[in-house]
Amino acid sequence: MGTTRQDEQASAAERRRQELLEAADKVVLRDGPGASMNAIAAEAGITKPILYRHFGDKGGLYRALAVRHTDALLDALRAALDAPRDRRERVEATLDTYLAAIEARPQVYRFLMHPAEDSPASERGFDVGQHSAPLLRRLGEELAKVIAERVDLGPESEELARVWGHGIVGMMHAAGDWWLRDRPCDRATLVRHLADLLWGRLAAAGDRVGGPGF
């Protein structure tokens, strides 16, 4: 069956959407939380109404960028978890992957997690917290799935996996946010300290039978 005109239009719209997200990324890398719809439209060479037509409002654009960057982060975290290392090394590699990601693109991280104090008046109703919470929940649920697949936590395994998943993500987020701002130590030292905090219960748990191991 050949490609229909409707398929071609949908494909063209998706290509244009990705081009606009690339333009938004450039502005976010430059301006961080202060990235505005006006600046993004200018970078893309379009008017702001056209940008709104694709994303609705700043919340819609934020969600699209959050999915884009969260997908990339999850791919990197899965690669760290799947690498042929012993469990302690895998834990440290996973923590380091998260911290390396926010260190490499701090402006993107700040855009996703922190409100801008000098946003244009037309965008001051945008609540970063309302949109960043689902991003952290998604990371927590994905990590919970990995733990449930790989670690034998006994009869309460499913519940504990979700507690651990969300707890570890919360720890990484809070510690990473503080570290990125204050730089109290180098990244390797922070990774080691966080791994020490996690290690007691993780070291004692066995691998799930039939699972890929952790």
C-alpha positions as CSV (number, residue, x, y, z in Angstrom):
1,M,0.0,0.0,0.0
2,G,1.4,3.4,-1.0
3,T,1.9,6.4,1.3
4,T,-1.2,8.6,1.5
5,R,-1.2,12.4,1.4
6,Q,-2.4,12.3,5.1
7,D,0.7,10.2,6.0
8,E,3.0,12.6,4.1
9,Q,1.4,15.5,6.0
10,A,1.8,13.8,9.3
11,S,5.5,13.0,8.5
12,A,6.2,16.6,7.5
13,A,4.5,17.9,10.7
14,E,6.7,15.5,12.8
15,R,9.8,16.7,11.0
16,R,8.9,20.3,11.6
17,R,8.2,19.5,15.2
18,Q,11.6,18.0,15.6
19,E,13.2,21.0,13.9
20,L,11.4,23.3,16.4
21,L,12.6,21.2,19.3
22,E,16.2,21.5,18.0
23,A,15.8,25.3,17.9
24,A,14.3,25.2,21.5
25,D,17.3,23.1,22.6
26,K,19.7,25.8,21.3
27,V,17.9,28.5,23.2
28,V,17.7,26.4,26.4
29,L,21.4,25.7,26.2
30,R,22.1,29.4,25.9
31,D,19.4,30.9,28.3
32,G,18.6,28.0,30.7
33,P,15.4,28.7,32.7
34,G,15.1,32.1,31.1
35,A,14.4,30.5,27.7
36,S,11.2,32.2,26.4
37,M,8.8,31.3,23.6
38,N,9.8,34.6,21.9
39,A,13.4,33.6,21.8
40,I,12.7,30.1,20.6
41,A,10.4,31.3,17.9
42,A,13.1,33.8,16.7
43,E,15.7,31.0,16.7
44,A,13.4,28.8,14.6
45,G,12.7,31.7,12.2
46,I,8.9,31.7,12.9
47,T,6.4,33.8,14.7
48,K,5.2,32.9,18.2
49,P,1.7,32.0,17.0
50,I,3.2,29.2,14.8
51,L,5.2,27.9,17.8
52,Y,2.0,27.8,19.8
53,R,0.2,26.0,17.0
54,H,2.7,23.1,17.4
55,F,3.0,23.0,21.2
56,G,0.0,24.8,22.6
57,D,1.8,26.8,25.2
58,K,5.1,26.8,27.2
59,G,3.9,23.8,29.1
60,G,3.4,21.8,25.9
61,L,6.9,22.8,24.7
62,Y,8.3,21.9,28.1
63,R,6.7,18.5,28.1
64,A,8.1,17.8,24.6
65,L,11.6,18.8,25.7
66,A,11.3,16.8,28.9
67,V,10.3,13.6,27.0
68,R,13.2,14.2,24.6
69,H,15.8,14.6,27.3
70,T,14.3,12.0,29.7
71,D,14.4,9.4,26.9
72,A,18.0,10.1,26.3
73,L,18.8,9.9,30.0
74,L,16.9,6.6,30.4
75,D,18.8,5.1,27.5
76,A,22.1,6.1,29.1
77,L,21.0,4.7,32.5
78,R,19.9,1.4,30.9
79,A,23.3,1.1,29.2
80,A,25.1,1.7,32.6
81,L,22.9,-1.0,34.2
82,D,23.5,-3.5,31.4
83,A,27.2,-3.1,31.3
84,P,29.2,-6.2,32.3
85,R,30.4,-5.1,35.8
86,D,29.9,-6.3,39.3
87,R,27.0,-4.9,41.3
88,R,28.9,-2.2,43.2
89,E,30.5,-0.9,39.9
90,R,27.1,-0.9,38.2
91,V,25.5,1.1,41.0
92,E,28.3,3.7,40.8
93,A,28.2,3.8,37.0
94,T,24.4,4.4,37.1
95,L,24.8,7.3,39.7
96,D,27.7,8.7,37.6
97,T,25.7,8.6,34.4
98,Y,22.9,10.7,36.0
99,L,25.4,13.2,37.4
100,A,27.4,13.4,34.2
101,A,24.2,14.2,32.3
102,I,23.2,17.1,34.4
103,E,26.9,18.3,34.6
104,A,27.2,18.2,30.8
105,R,24.1,20.3,30.1
106,P,23.4,22.3,33.3
107,Q,21.3,24.9,31.4
108,V,18.9,22.1,30.2
109,Y,18.7,20.7,33.7
110,R,17.9,24.1,35.1
111,F,15.3,24.8,32.5
112,L,13.6,21.4,33.3
113,M,13.8,21.7,37.1
114,H,14.0,25.4,38.1
115,P,11.7,28.4,37.4
116,A,13.1,31.5,35.8
117,E,13.0,34.6,38.0
118,D,12.9,36.9,35.0
119,S,10.3,35.2,32.8
120,P,8.3,37.5,30.4
121,A,5.0,38.6,31.9
122,S,3.1,36.5,29.4
123,E,4.8,33.3,30.7
124,R,4.7,33.9,34.5
125,G,1.9,31.5,35.0
126,F,4.1,28.7,33.9
127,D,4.8,26.4,36.9
128,V,8.0,24.3,36.5
129,G,7.1,22.2,39.6
130,Q,3.8,21.1,38.1
131,H,5.7,19.8,35.0
132,S,8.9,18.5,36.6
133,A,7.2,16.2,39.1
134,P,5.9,13.8,36.3
135,L,9.4,13.7,34.9
136,L,10.8,12.5,38.2
137,R,7.9,10.1,38.6
138,R,8.7,8.6,35.2
139,L,12.4,8.1,36.2
140,G,11.3,6.5,39.5
141,E,8.9,4.1,37.8
142,E,11.5,3.1,35.2
143,L,14.1,2.4,37.8
144,A,11.5,0.5,39.9
145,K,10.9,-1.8,36.9
146,V,14.7,-2.4,36.6
147,I,15.0,-3.3,40.3
148,A,11.9,-5.5,40.2
149,E,13.3,-7.4,37.1
150,R,16.8,-7.9,38.6
151,V,16.7,-8.0,42.4
152,D,15.1,-10.5,44.7
153,L,13.6,-8.5,47.5
154,G,11.5,-11.2,49.0
155,P,7.7,-11.4,49.3
156,E,7.2,-7.7,49.2
157,S,9.4,-7.4,46.1
158,E,7.0,-5.3,43.9
159,E,6.3,-2.8,46.6
160,L,9.9,-2.5,47.7
161,A,11.1,-2.1,44.1
162,R,8.8,1.0,43.7
163,V,9.9,2.4,47.0
164,W,13.6,1.9,46.1
165,G,13.1,3.3,42.6
166,H,11.4,6.5,43.6
167,G,13.7,6.8,46.7
168,I,16.9,6.5,44.6
169,V,15.7,9.0,42.0
170,G,14.7,11.4,44.8
171,M,18.2,11.0,46.3
172,M,20.0,11.5,43.0
173,H,17.9,14.5,42.1
174,A,18.3,16.3,45.5
175,A,22.0,15.5,45.8
176,G,22.7,16.3,42.2
177,D,20.9,19.6,42.4
178,W,22.9,20.6,45.5
179,W,26.2,19.4,44.0
180,L,25.6,21.2,40.7
181,R,25.0,24.5,42.5
182,D,27.6,24.3,45.3
183,R,30.3,21.9,43.9
184,P,31.3,20.7,47.4
185,C,33.4,17.8,46.0
186,D,34.3,16.3,42.6
187,R,31.8,14.0,40.9
188,A,33.6,10.8,41.6
189,T,33.6,11.6,45.4
190,L,29.9,12.3,45.3
191,V,29.2,9.0,43.4
192,R,31.2,7.1,46.0
193,H,29.3,8.6,48.9
194,L,25.9,8.0,47.4
195,A,26.8,4.4,46.5
196,D,27.9,3.9,50.1
197,L,24.5,5.2,51.3
198,L,22.7,2.7,49.0
199,W,25.1,-0.2,49.3
200,G,24.1,-2.0,52.5
201,R,20.7,-3.3,51.5
202,L,21.6,-3.7,47.8
203,A,24.7,-5.8,48.7
204,A,22.5,-8.2,50.8
205,A,19.8,-8.7,48.2
206,G,20.1,-11.6,45.8
207,D,19.6,-11.5,42.0
208,R,16.1,-12.5,40.8
209,V,16.0,-16.0,39.5
210,G,15.8,-15.9,35.7
211,G,16.5,-12.1,35.6
212,P,19.4,-10.4,34.0
213,G,21.1,-9.7,37.3
214,F,22.0,-6.5,39.0
